[in-house]
Amino acid sequence: MEFGSDGDMYLPGAASLLEQLDKRILIVLRDGRHLVGMLRSFDQFLNLVIEDTSERILMPDSYCDVPLGLYIVRGDNIVLLGEIDAEREEHEMPLKKVDPEDLDEIPEMPDEKLPWDFD
């Protein structure tokens, strides 16, 4: 049995998500979308079941959460996953929250391509 530097048991791979069960998480997907919701279940392939899911649309000075409901996310589409501190999100968020009904249209992200130079 392995233990981390703080004495807690270390769980490798997808099992490390046990600490995030029933907590609010933010997921960044390969296609650039951001999902926010309550993590309810996962498997060894990092497939996730997320309840009360919203797609978070980020704009320069604000953000909008578009409700989606219950979502299943395939593990190989996940780029980043992290727990959200609800208190900090509510009181210390530098962006202003906008209702989806107040948006005329969802703004397009700039279509700038990053130069990749592997030579």
C-alpha positions as CSV (number, residue, x, y, z in Angstrom):
1,M,0.0,0.0,0.0
2,E,1.5,3.4,-1.0
3,F,1.1,6.6,0.9
4,G,1.5,10.2,-0.3
5,S,3.7,12.8,1.3
6,D,1.0,13.9,3.6
7,G,0.3,10.4,4.9
8,D,-2.9,9.8,2.9
9,M,-3.2,6.6,0.9
10,Y,-2.2,7.1,-2.7
11,L,-4.7,5.8,-5.3
12,P,-3.3,5.4,-8.8
13,G,-5.1,6.1,-12.1
14,A,-8.9,6.7,-12.1
15,A,-9.2,5.5,-8.5
16,S,-7.8,8.9,-7.4
17,L,-11.2,10.4,-8.3
18,L,-12.7,8.9,-5.2
19,E,-12.1,12.1,-3.4
20,Q,-14.1,14.1,-6.0
21,L,-17.2,11.9,-5.8
22,D,-20.4,13.9,-5.0
23,K,-18.4,17.2,-5.4
24,R,-18.8,19.9,-8.0
25,I,-16.2,19.7,-10.7
26,L,-15.1,21.5,-13.8
27,I,-14.0,19.5,-16.9
28,V,-12.2,20.8,-20.0
29,L,-12.9,18.7,-23.1
30,R,-10.7,18.1,-26.1
31,D,-13.0,20.2,-28.3
32,G,-12.6,23.2,-25.9
33,R,-15.9,23.1,-24.1
34,H,-16.0,23.5,-20.3
35,L,-18.5,21.4,-18.3
36,V,-19.4,22.1,-14.7
37,G,-21.5,19.6,-12.6
38,M,-21.7,17.2,-9.7
39,L,-19.5,14.0,-10.2
40,R,-21.7,11.0,-9.4
41,S,-19.8,8.1,-10.9
42,F,-16.7,7.0,-12.9
43,D,-15.1,3.8,-14.1
44,Q,-11.6,2.6,-14.8
45,F,-11.5,4.3,-18.2
46,L,-12.3,7.7,-16.6
47,N,-15.8,7.7,-18.2
48,L,-17.8,10.1,-15.9
49,V,-21.5,10.5,-15.0
50,I,-22.1,14.2,-14.1
51,E,-25.4,15.4,-12.6
52,D,-26.8,19.0,-13.0
53,T,-24.3,19.6,-15.8
54,S,-23.9,23.1,-17.3
55,E,-21.7,24.2,-20.2
56,R,-19.7,27.1,-19.0
57,I,-19.2,29.7,-21.8
58,L,-16.4,32.1,-21.1
59,M,-16.4,35.6,-22.5
60,P,-13.8,38.4,-21.9
61,D,-15.5,39.9,-18.8
62,S,-18.3,37.4,-18.0
63,Y,-19.4,33.8,-18.2
64,C,-22.6,32.0,-18.8
65,D,-23.7,28.5,-17.6
66,V,-26.0,26.8,-20.0
67,P,-27.9,23.9,-18.3
68,L,-27.6,20.5,-19.9
69,G,-28.8,18.1,-17.2
70,L,-27.4,14.6,-16.7
71,Y,-24.2,14.0,-18.8
72,I,-22.0,11.0,-19.5
73,V,-18.5,12.1,-20.6
74,R,-16.2,9.6,-22.3
75,G,-12.8,9.5,-20.6
76,D,-10.7,10.0,-23.6
77,N,-12.3,13.4,-24.3
78,I,-11.2,14.8,-20.9
79,V,-8.2,17.2,-21.0
80,L,-8.5,18.6,-17.5
81,L,-10.6,17.9,-14.4
82,G,-10.7,19.7,-11.1
83,E,-12.8,20.3,-8.1
84,I,-14.6,23.7,-7.7
85,D,-14.6,25.5,-4.5
86,A,-18.2,26.8,-4.3
87,E,-17.5,29.6,-1.8
88,R,-14.7,31.0,-3.9
89,E,-16.7,30.6,-7.1
90,E,-19.6,32.6,-5.6
91,H,-17.7,35.4,-3.8
92,E,-14.3,35.7,-5.5
93,M,-15.0,35.1,-9.1
94,P,-13.5,37.9,-11.2
95,L,-16.0,37.4,-14.0
96,K,-19.7,38.4,-13.9
97,K,-22.2,35.7,-14.3
98,V,-24.8,36.2,-17.2
99,D,-28.0,34.3,-17.6
100,P,-28.3,32.3,-20.9
101,E,-31.5,34.2,-21.8
102,D,-29.6,37.5,-21.7
103,L,-27.2,36.4,-24.5
104,D,-28.2,37.4,-28.0
105,E,-25.8,34.8,-29.4
106,I,-23.0,32.7,-28.1
107,P,-19.8,34.6,-29.0
108,E,-17.3,32.8,-31.2
109,M,-13.9,32.1,-29.9
110,P,-11.1,33.7,-31.9
111,D,-9.9,31.3,-34.6
112,E,-6.3,31.9,-34.0
113,K,-4.1,28.9,-34.6
114,L,-0.9,28.4,-32.6
115,P,2.2,27.9,-34.7
116,W,3.7,24.4,-34.0
117,D,7.3,24.1,-34.9
118,F,8.6,20.7,-34.2
119,D,11.8,21.0,-36.3
